[in-house]
Amino acid sequence: MEPIFALDIGTRTVVGLLMQKNGDGYEIMASARTEHRQRAMYDGQVHDVEEGAQAVRLIKTEVEQKIGYSLTRVAVAAAGRALKTLVASAARQETLPVRWEKEDVLALEMEAVEHALRELAVTAGDAAVSYHCVGYSVIDSWLENQQIANLIGQRGREAKVTVIATFLPRLVIDGLVAVLNRVGLEMASLTLEPIAASHAAIPANMRRHNLALVDIGAGTADIALTKNGSFFAYGMVPMAGDEVTEGICGHYLLDFQVGEKIKRELAHKSQVTFKDFFGTKISVDRDEILNIIRPVVQKLAEQIADSIFDLNQGVPQAVILIGGGSLTPLLPQLLAERLGLPPGRVGIQVRERITGVLGEKGVKGPEGITPIGIGISALEAQGLHYYSVTVNQVQVPIFELQLATVAESLLAAGIQPRSFIGRPGRALTYEFNGEMRVVKGSLGQPAQLTVNGRNARLEETIEPGDQVQFIPGTDGEDAKVRVMDILVLPEGKKITWNGQEEAFCPLLTLDGKESLATDEVKDGSKLIYIGNEDLEALFRQKGLPFNLFATLNLKINGRSLSLTKKRTIKVNGKIVTGNCPIADGDQLEIEETPILVKELELEAAPLIFHVNGQELKYPPQGLYVSWRGREVALEDPVVDGMDLRVEGFKTMPILSELLPLVTLPQQAPASRLVLTVNGQDAEFTTKLHPGDRITVTWG
């Protein structure tokens, strides 16, 4: 196996080493370390590409001088800034029992990571295409529904794995790629710093314990948790050693580099001497500086401890610190206090205690853990293999785990899927004589796509170095339709209707208004068309029911009544009993046998009065029929819609006209007739109204 160049680009320092795998473990063939001249990284994100490239160039040159040949490919790791972590599973079932080899298990793991990607797409929406999968770990494995430590070499029909996959924004990865490209390096493998560090810091046989690994750099503190033999959760705190340095600089008004030097000297000096911004020489006891930085370190310890507790849902058995920031004074003690762990359960792991890593000793202390882990991840093919293609003259990073087709390379380039294929134009829906109709828009034009100059398809596999040219598809036109596109209007006709000549033309209304053939039909429009082809259409245009009987609806004193009268239809003198064509010049006669008012057998109702407590019916004095305030003769025909009022009196009677129908009480001597209407004194000429209460007595 070829050696791997591993590079740890940190916020403060850059460490590089060349590693190879041998029979005893791993060997470091060469290493180098440097610091950024200025702050090129913030919270694990490249902010100054040129400054970051300068540090990487120094490392590359030094390692090349030691080994005697040029380096072109490199394995790197990304910090946990903006990290997204998802858990997903994948299962596969075979018809017959098979032996699950390494390739089969790897394919199953890749499928589980793809499921995590789809879940990320659900939660992040369109932003999901801006994320790269930067690593994963297997949490659990099952064979035939039984949990098993390792599937490789096992035999069975059904296998399942659950992975925890981690994703980083493209911005983080693109920053790393930009730095590497500046110095002529190609990214060969990428993983996440806590994943890489875990391979070096915690042996596999220790991962059955519930441990927390914290990689504390200058800008971020990355966290990884183990339990039951695997890593099951990752997290990140956007605070680390630089916060402590800035606390010293702010208190004494120092340049950042001076503050960083003071922080490092606290580990082995009881008194520190330095010059402030104005050149004043200052000597300070170590304890004084510790009191100054204690609040910042306390805050860092609290954030790390709280994140560990949230990820682990409890306190772990121990915490292992790595990275240059782990040497921050007071941090292990304060972290142990915050978690409630004994001081001996929070410790710093250093390169010197790692077994199985031989060779050059230039990489030392807790800072050497992560670059060694990056090398191990790459040598064991546990990182993500990376290559690049060009899309429309722009280099695009491709991770074999995530992207393999032309379509996916377009996604990686930030091209939206909706531009891959032109969308059809919007359809138009309208209603024609009560029937819903749909007119489709025109089809869109597909995108023009070539790979290395030849026509290609979206599903084709993409290869390293391929040149992709993409012209977006064009959308189709929205549906448009005019009345003339729906129907052809026939010519008008001249007919004679009951002796009157009139035009018989097609009747067309659009959304309730008379329409022309050139009018445009809008989405949701209602089009009503009545032709001029036959007798039925003629009756519909006139609003008449097409049958041999006419229905008359009327009211008599408010009571509804329906009558039917016979209708005779003649076309050109011939009686027709059904629908028939109507030609230009046809003569139509419609004869209806009228119903006379007298045939309604109308009767007037008597007037009801109450005389001396007894009901009295005053008989009608005739039959009087009126409509709309005018008198109707009994010989008049009934007209549809009549509201007839039938009465037996032209005027209301007076009291004297009622008295002949009243049985008077026996007359008393020397008495006179006393009359009242509704309790009021009345005369013989008092006008009465139906329902009046009348008394007639002698008084």
C-alpha positions in Angstrom: 0.0 0.0 0.0 1.3 3.4 -0.9 2.1 5.9 1.9 -0.5 8.6 2.7 0.1 12.2 3.2 -2.1 13.3 6.1 -2.7 17.0 6.8 -4.4 18.6 9.9 -5.2 22.2 9.0 -6.2 23.7 12.3 -7.2 27.2 13.4 -3.8 27.9 14.8 -1.4 25.2 13.6 -0.9 23.0 10.6 0.5 19.5 11.1 1.5 17.2 8.2 2.9 13.7 8.2 3.6 10.9 5.8 2.4 7.5 7.0 2.4 3.9 5.8 0.9 0.7 7.0 3.2 -2.2 8.0 3.0 -5.5 9.7 3.4 -3.9 13.2 0.8 -1.2 12.7 1.6 2.2 11.3 4.8 4.0 10.6 5.4 7.8 10.4 8.0 8.4 7.7 8.2 12.2 8.0 6.3 15.0 9.7 6.3 18.8 9.9 4.5 21.4 12.0 4.0 25.1 11.5 1.6 28.0 12.6 -0.4 30.4 10.5 1.4 33.8 10.4 -2.0 35.4 10.7 -5.4 34.1 11.6 -6.5 32.3 8.5 -9.1 30.1 10.2 -12.1 30.9 12.4 -14.1 28.2 14.1 -12.7 25.5 11.7 -13.6 27.5 8.6 -11.1 28.9 6.1 -11.4 32.6 5.9 -8.1 33.5 4.3 -7.2 31.0 1.5 -3.9 32.5 0.7 -2.7 32.6 4.3 -3.8 29.0 4.8 -2.1 27.9 1.6 1.2 29.5 2.8 1.2 27.3 5.9 0.3 24.2 4.0 3.0 25.0 1.4 5.7 25.1 4.2 4.5 21.7 5.5 4.4 20.1 2.1 7.9 21.4 1.2 9.5 20.2 4.5 8.0 16.7 4.2 9.0 16.5 0.5 12.6 17.4 1.5 12.6 14.6 4.0 11.3 11.9 1.7 12.9 13.0 -1.5 9.9 13.1 -3.9 6.9 15.3 -4.6 3.5 14.9 -3.0 0.3 15.4 -5.1 -2.5 13.8 -3.0 -3.5 14.4 0.6 -5.9 13.2 3.2 -7.5 15.9 5.3 -10.2 16.3 8.0 -12.8 19.0 8.5 -13.7 20.5 11.8 -17.2 20.0 13.2 -18.5 23.5 12.5 -22.1 23.5 11.3 -22.0 19.7 11.6 -25.2 17.8 11.0 -25.5 14.2 12.3 -28.1 11.7 11.3 -28.7 8.0 12.1 -30.0 5.8 9.4 -30.2 2.0 8.7 -30.1 -0.2 5.6 -31.0 -3.9 5.3 -30.6 -6.5 2.6 -32.2 -9.9 2.2 -31.0 -12.7 0.0 -33.0 -15.6 -1.2 -30.5 -18.1 0.1 -27.9 -17.8 2.9 -24.7 -16.1 1.7 -21.4 -15.2 3.2 -21.2 -11.5 3.9 -17.8 -10.4 2.6 -16.2 -7.0 3.2 -17.5 -5.6 -0.1 -21.1 -6.7 0.7 -20.9 -5.0 4.1 -19.4 -1.8 2.7 -22.2 -1.6 0.1 -24.8 -2.0 2.9 -23.1 0.8 4.8 -23.1 3.1 1.8 -26.8 2.4 1.4 -27.4 3.4 5.0 -25.6 6.7 4.4 -27.7 7.3 1.3 -30.8 7.0 3.5 -29.3 9.6 5.8 -28.8 11.9 2.9 -32.4 11.5 1.9 -33.5 12.3 5.5 -31.3 15.4 5.4 -33.0 16.4 2.2 -36.4 16.2 4.0 -35.2 18.4 6.9 -33.0 20.8 5.0 -35.0 21.1 1.8 -33.2 22.6 -1.1 -30.3 23.5 1.2 -29.4 19.7 1.4 -27.5 19.9 -1.9 -25.1 22.3 -0.1 -24.0 19.5 2.3 -21.3 16.9 1.9 -21.2 13.6 3.8 -17.8 13.7 5.5 -17.8 10.5 7.4 -19.8 7.8 9.1 -19.4 5.1 11.7 -21.3 1.9 12.1 -23.4 1.8 15.3 -25.0 -1.6 15.1 -25.0 -4.6 12.9 -27.6 -7.4 12.7 -27.6 -10.8 11.1 -30.9 -12.7 11.0 -32.3 -10.1 13.4 -29.6 -10.9 15.9 -27.2 -8.1 16.9 -23.6 -9.0 16.0 -20.2 -7.2 16.4 -19.0 -7.7 12.9 -20.8 -8.9 9.8 -17.7 -9.7 7.7 -17.3 -13.4 7.2 -20.7 -14.2 8.7 -23.3 -16.4 6.8 -27.0 -15.7 6.7 -29.9 -14.5 4.5 -30.7 -11.1 6.1 -28.2 -8.4 7.2 -28.7 -4.9 8.5 -26.5 -2.0 9.6 -27.2 1.2 11.4 -24.7 4.1 10.9 -24.3 7.6 12.2 -23.4 9.8 9.3 -22.0 13.3 9.5 -22.5 16.1 7.0 -20.8 19.5 6.6 -21.7 22.5 4.5 -20.1 22.7 1.1 -18.6 26.1 2.2 -16.3 24.3 4.7 -15.1 21.7 2.2 -14.7 24.2 -0.6 -12.4 26.3 1.7 -10.2 23.2 2.2 -10.1 22.4 -1.5 -9.2 26.0 -2.3 -6.2 25.9 0.1 -5.0 22.6 -1.3 -5.3 23.7 -4.9 -3.1 26.7 -4.2 -0.2 24.4 -3.4 -0.8 21.7 -6.0 -2.4 19.1 -3.8 -5.5 17.0 -4.7 -7.8 15.9 -1.9 -7.7 12.1 -1.9 -9.7 11.5 1.3 -11.8 13.5 3.7 -13.1 12.7 7.1 -14.3 14.6 10.2 -11.7 15.5 12.8 -13.4 13.8 15.8 -13.8 10.6 13.6 -10.2 10.7 12.6 -9.0 11.4 16.1 -11.0 8.6 17.5 -9.1 6.0 15.4 -5.9 7.1 17.1 -7.0 8.1 20.6 -9.3 5.3 21.6 -8.4 1.7 20.8 -11.2 -0.5 19.4 -11.3 -2.6 22.6 -11.9 0.5 24.7 -14.9 1.7 22.7 -17.2 -0.7 24.6 -17.0 1.9 27.4 -19.0 5.1 27.5 -16.2 7.6 26.7 -16.2 11.1 25.5 -13.4 12.2 23.2 -12.9 16.0 23.0 -10.6 17.4 20.3 -9.9 21.0 21.5 -8.2 23.2 18.9 -7.9 26.9 18.7 -11.4 27.6 17.3 -13.6 24.6 18.0 -13.9 21.7 20.3 -15.1 18.6 18.5 -16.8 15.8 20.5 -17.2 12.1 19.8 -18.9 9.6 22.1 -18.4 5.8 22.4 -20.5 3.0 23.8 -21.0 -0.7 23.1 -18.0 -0.9 20.8 -18.6 2.0 18.5 -19.0 5.8 18.2 -22.6 6.7 18.4 -22.7 10.6 18.5 -20.7 13.6 17.4 -21.0 17.2 18.3 -19.1 20.5 18.3 -18.6 23.6 20.5 -17.7 26.8 18.6 -15.2 27.8 21.3 -11.7 26.7 22.2 -8.2 27.9 22.9 -8.3 31.2 21.1 -11.0 32.4 23.5 -8.5 32.0 26.3 -5.7 33.7 24.4 -8.0 36.6 23.6 -8.8 37.0 27.3 -5.1 37.4 28.1 -4.7 39.8 25.2 -7.6 41.9 26.2 -6.5 42.2 29.8 -2.9 43.2 29.1 -3.4 44.8 25.6 -1.2 42.4 23.7 -0.8 41.2 20.2 -2.4 37.8 19.7 0.9 36.0 19.1 2.2 37.3 22.4 -0.9 36.2 24.2 -0.6 32.7 22.7 3.1 32.5 23.9 2.0 33.5 27.4 -0.7 30.9 27.5 1.8 28.1 26.5 4.3 29.3 29.1 1.8 28.9 31.9 2.3 25.1 31.7 5.9 25.3 32.9 6.7 28.8 34.3 5.7 30.3 37.6 6.3 33.8 36.3 5.8 35.1 32.8 7.6 38.2 31.3 6.3 40.0 28.1 5.9 43.4 26.5 2.5 45.0 25.9 1.3 46.8 22.8 3.2 50.0 23.9 6.5 48.2 24.5 6.2 48.2 28.3 7.9 45.2 29.9 5.7 43.3 32.3 6.3 40.4 34.7 3.3 38.6 36.0 2.9 35.6 38.4 1.3 32.5 36.9 -1.5 32.6 39.5 -2.5 36.1 38.5 -2.9 35.1 34.8 -4.8 31.9 35.9 -7.3 34.1 37.8 -7.7 36.3 34.6 -8.4 33.3 32.3 -10.5 31.3 34.8 -13.9 32.8 33.8 -13.2 32.0 30.1 -11.9 28.5 30.8 -14.9 28.0 33.1 -17.2 29.0 30.2 -15.4 26.6 27.8 -15.6 23.8 30.3 -19.3 24.4 30.8 -20.1 24.4 27.1 -18.1 21.2 26.5 -19.7 19.5 29.5 -23.2 20.5 28.6 -22.7 19.3 25.0 -21.4 16.0 26.2 -24.3 15.6 28.6 -26.9 16.4 25.8 -25.3 14.0 23.3 -24.8 11.2 25.8 -28.0 11.8 27.8 -26.0 11.5 30.9 -22.4 11.6 32.3 -19.9 9.4 30.5 -17.4 7.1 32.4 -14.5 9.3 31.4 -13.4 12.2 29.1 -10.3 12.0 26.9 -8.9 15.4 25.8 -6.7 15.8 22.7 -5.6 18.8 20.5 -3.4 21.7 21.4 -6.3 23.4 23.3 -6.4 20.5 25.8 -3.3 21.9 27.4 -5.3 25.0 28.4 -4.6 25.5 32.2 -7.4 24.6 34.6 -9.5 23.0 31.8 -9.4 19.3 32.9 -10.2 20.2 36.5 -13.1 22.5 35.7 -14.5 20.1 33.1 -14.4 17.3 35.7 -16.2 19.5 38.2 -18.9 20.5 35.7 -19.6 16.8 34.8 -19.3 15.6 38.4 -16.5 13.2 37.5 -13.4 12.4 39.7 -10.4 14.5 38.5 -8.7 11.2 37.4 -11.5 10.5 34.9 -10.7 13.6 32.7 -7.3 13.2 31.1 -5.2 14.3 28.2 -4.2 11.7 25.5 -0.8 12.2 23.9 0.9 10.7 20.9 3.5 9.1 23.1 1.0 6.7 24.6 -0.4 5.5 21.3 0.6 1.9 20.6 1.1 0.6 17.1 2.4 3.9 15.7 6.1 3.8 15.1 8.6 5.9 13.2 9.5 9.6 13.4 8.8 11.2 16.7 8.4 14.8 15.5 4.6 14.8 16.1 4.2 14.9 19.8 1.7 15.6 22.6 -2.1 15.9 22.2 -1.6 17.9 18.9 -0.3 14.8 17.2 -3.4 12.7 17.8 -5.7 14.1 15.0 -3.1 14.0 12.1 -2.2 10.5 13.0 -5.9 9.6 13.1 -6.3 11.2 9.6 -3.6 9.0 8.3 -5.0 5.9 9.8 -8.5 6.7 8.4 -7.0 7.1 4.9 -4.9 4.0 5.1 -7.8 1.9 6.3 -10.1 3.4 3.6 -12.4 4.8 6.2 -12.4 8.3 4.8 -14.4 9.5 1.8 -12.6 9.2 -1.5 -12.6 12.4 -3.4 -12.2 13.4 -7.0 -13.2 16.3 -9.1 -15.0 17.0 -12.4 -15.6 20.2 -14.3 -19.1 21.5 -14.8 -19.4 24.5 -17.1 -15.7 25.3 -16.6 -16.0 25.2 -12.8 -14.3 22.5 -10.8 -16.7 20.5 -8.6 -15.8 18.2 -5.8 -17.2 14.7 -6.0 -17.3 12.2 -3.2 -17.7 8.6 -4.3 -20.0 7.9 -1.4 -22.5 10.5 -2.4 -22.2 11.3 -6.1 -21.7 9.0 -9.1 -23.9 10.2 -12.0 -23.9 13.2 -14.3 -27.1 14.4 -12.6 -25.4 14.3 -9.2 -22.4 16.2 -10.5 -24.8 19.0 -11.5 -26.3 19.0 -8.0 -22.8 19.3 -6.6 -22.3 22.3 -8.8 -25.3 23.9 -7.3 -27.5 23.5 -10.4 -31.2 23.1 -9.4 -32.9 19.9 -10.5 -35.8 21.8 -11.9 -33.5 23.1 -14.7 -32.5 19.5 -15.8 -35.6 19.1 -17.8 -37.8 21.9 -19.1 -41.2 21.9 -17.4 -44.3 21.7 -19.5 -46.4 24.8 -19.7 -49.3 25.3 -17.3 -52.5 23.6 -18.4 -55.8 25.5 -18.8 -59.1 24.2 -17.5 -62.5 25.5 -18.6 -66.1 24.4 -18.5 -68.0 23.8 -21.8 -71.7 23.4 -21.4 -71.2 22.0 -17.9 -68.4 19.6 -18.9 -64.9 20.2 -17.6 -62.2 20.3 -20.2 -58.4 20.6 -20.0 -56.0 22.1 -22.5 -52.3 21.1 -21.9 -49.4 23.4 -22.2 -46.6 22.7 -24.6 -43.8 20.3 -23.5 -40.6 21.8 -22.3 -37.3 21.2 -24.0 -34.8 19.0 -22.2 -31.4 20.4 -21.1 -28.5 20.1 -23.5 -25.9 17.9 -21.8 -22.4 16.8 -22.9 -19.6 14.9 -21.2 -16.2 15.3 -22.8 -17.9 16.7 -25.9 -20.3 13.9 -26.5 -24.0 13.9 -25.8 -24.8 12.4 -22.4 -27.7 11.4 -20.2 -28.3 12.4 -16.6 -28.1 8.9 -15.3 -24.6 8.2 -16.8 -21.7 7.5 -14.5 -19.3 10.4 -14.0 -15.6 9.7 -14.0 -12.7 11.7 -12.4 -11.6 14.6 -14.6 -14.7 14.5 -16.8 -15.7 17.8 -18.5 -19.5 18.4 -18.2 -21.2 21.1 -20.3 -24.8 21.9 -19.3 -27.4 24.2 -20.9 -30.6 24.3 -18.8 -33.8 23.1 -20.3 -36.5 25.5 -21.4 -40.0 25.5 -20.1 -42.9 24.9 -22.4 -45.5 27.6 -23.1 -48.6 27.9 -21.0 -51.8 26.7 -22.7 -53.8 29.3 -24.7 -57.1 28.7 -26.4 -59.7 30.8 -28.2 -63.3 30.1 -28.8 -62.6 29.3 -32.4 -60.1 26.6 -31.3 -62.9 24.9 -29.4 -65.7 24.9 -31.9 -66.6 26.2 -35.4 -69.6 28.4 -35.3 -72.1 27.7 -38.0 -73.7 30.4 -40.1 -76.9 32.1 -39.0 -80.3 31.3 -40.5 -83.5 33.2 -41.2 -86.7 31.6 -39.9 -90.3 32.6 -39.4 -91.7 32.1 -35.9 -95.5 32.4 -35.7 -95.6 34.7 -38.7 -92.6 36.9 -37.6 -89.3 36.6 -39.4 -86.3 36.5 -37.2 -82.6 35.4 -37.1 -81.7 32.0 -35.8 -77.9 32.2 -35.0 -75.7 30.2 -32.6 -75.8 31.5 -29.1 -72.4 31.8 -27.4 -71.6 33.2 -23.9 -68.3 33.3 -22.1 -68.5 33.9 -18.3 -72.0 35.2 -18.7 -71.3 37.6 -21.5 -72.0 37.3 -25.2 -68.8 36.1 -26.9 -67.1 36.2 -30.3 -65.1 33.4 -31.9 -61.9 35.3 -31.4 -62.3 35.7 -27.7 -59.6 34.1 -25.5 -60.8 31.5 -23.0 -59.2 32.0 -19.5 -58.4 29.4 -16.9 -61.6 28.6 -15.1 -63.9 30.2 -17.7 -67.4 28.9 -18.3 -68.4 28.6 -22.0 -72.0 28.0 -22.9 -72.9 27.2 -26.5 -76.4 26.7 -28.0 -76.3 25.9 -31.7 -78.8 26.6 -34.4 -79.0 23.1 -35.9 -82.4 21.8 -34.8 -85.7 22.5 -33.1 -84.5 21.7 -29.6 -81.7 24.3 -29.9 -84.3 26.9 -31.0 -86.5 26.2 -28.0 -83.4 26.4 -25.7 -82.5 29.8 -27.1 -86.0 31.1 -26.4 -86.0 29.6 -22.9 -88.9 27.3 -23.7 -89.2 23.7 -22.6 -89.0 21.4 -25.6 -92.0 19.2 -25.3 -95.6 18.8 -26.5 -97.0 20.2 -23.4 -96.6 23.6 -21.8 -96.5 23.9 -18.1 -98.2 26.9 -16.5 -97.2 27.9 -13.0 -99.5 30.3 -11.2 -100.7 31.3 -7.8 -104.3 31.8 -6.5 -104.5 33.8 -3.4 -100.9 32.8 -2.6 -101.5 29.1 -3.2 -99.2 27.6 -6.0 -100.8 25.7 -8.8 -99.3 24.0 -11.9 -101.3 23.4 -15.1 -100.5 21.6 -18.3 -101.7 22.7 -21.7 -101.2 21.0 -25.0 -98.8 22.4 -27.6 -98.8 21.8 -31.3 -95.6 22.4 -33.2 -95.6 22.8 -37.0 -92.6 23.1 -39.2 -93.4 24.2 -42.7 -97.0 23.3 -42.1 -96.3 19.7 -40.8 -96.9 18.7 -37.2 -93.8 17.4 -35.5 -93.7 15.4 -32.3 -89.9 15.4 -31.7 -86.7 17.1 -32.5 -85.9 17.9 -36.2 -83.4 19.9 -38.2 -84.1 23.5 -38.8 -83.0 24.9 -42.2 -82.7 28.5 -43.5 -86.1 29.9 -44.4 -88.1 27.3 -42.4 -91.5 28.5 -41.0 -92.6 27.4 -37.5 -96.0 27.7 -35.9 -96.5 27.0 -32.3 -100.1 26.5 -31.3 -101.2 26.1 -27.7 -104.7 25.2 -26.5 -105.3 28.0 -23.9 -106.7 27.4 -20.4 -109.3 30.0 -19.5 -109.7 31.5 -16.1 -113.2 30.1 -15.8 -111.8 26.6 -16.2 -110.0 27.1 -12.9 -113.4 26.8 -11.2 -112.5 29.7 -8.9 -114.7 30.3 -5.8 -114.6 33.3 -3.5 -114.5 32.7 0.2 -117.1 34.2 2.6 -116.1 36.9 5.1 -115.9 35.7 8.7 -117.2 37.9 11.5 -117.9 37.3 15.2 -121.2 38.6 16.4 -122.2 38.3 20.0 -119.5 35.7 20.4 -120.8 33.5 17.5 -119.0 33.1 14.2 -120.9 34.5 11.3 -120.2 33.8 7.6 -121.1 36.6 5.3 -121.6 35.1 1.8 -119.7 36.4 -1.3 -121.6 39.0 -3.2 -120.0 37.9 -6.6 -116.7 36.6 -8.1 -114.0 39.2 -8.7 -110.6 38.1 -10.1 -107.6 40.4 -10.5 -103.9 40.2 -11.5 -101.4 43.0 -10.9 -104.2 45.3 -9.7 -106.3 44.8 -12.8 -109.5 42.8 -13.2 -109.3 39.6 -15.1 -112.3 38.3 -17.1 -113.4 34.7 -16.8 -113.0 34.2 -20.5 -109.3 35.4 -20.4 -106.6 32.7 -21.0 -104.3 31.8 -18.1 -100.8 33.1 -18.5 -97.7 31.4 -17.0 -96.6 33.2 -13.9 -100.0 34.7 -13.0 -100.6 35.6 -9.4 -104.4 35.8 -9.2 -106.4 37.3 -6.4 -109.9 35.9 -6.1 -112.4 37.8 -3.9 -116.2 37.8 -3.4 -116.6 41.5 -2.7 -115.7 44.6 -4.5 -116.0 46.6 -1.3 -116.3 45.6 2.3 -119.9 45.5 3.8 -121.2 48.0 6.4 -122.8 47.0 9.6 -126.4 47.4 8.5 -125.8 44.9 5.7 -124.8 42.3 8.2 -127.8 42.8 10.6 -130.3 40.8 8.5 -128.1 37.8 9.2 -128.0 38.4 12.9 -130.5 36.9 15.4 -131.3 39.8 17.7 -131.9 39.3 21.4 -135.4 39.9 22.8 -136.2 43.6 22.9 -136.7 45.2 26.3 -139.3 47.9 26.8 -138.2 51.4 26.2 -134.8 50.2 24.9 -132.7 51.1 22.0 -130.3 49.0 19.8 -126.6 49.3 21.0 -123.9 48.5 18.4 -120.1 48.0 18.9 -117.3 46.9 16.6 -114.1 45.7 18.3 -115.2 47.3 21.5 -115.9 50.7 20.0 -119.4 52.3 19.6 -120.6 51.8 16.0 -123.2 53.1 13.6 -125.3 51.3 11.0 -122.9 52.7 8.4 -119.7 51.5 10.1 -117.5 49.7 7.5 -116.6 46.2 8.5 -113.4 44.1 8.0 -113.0 40.3 8.1 -112.5 39.1 11.7 -114.2 42.1 13.3 -115.9 41.4 16.7 -119.4 42.8 16.8 -122.0 43.1 19.6 -125.6 43.9 19.0 -127.7 44.4 22.2 -130.7 46.4 23.5 -129.8 49.0 26.0 
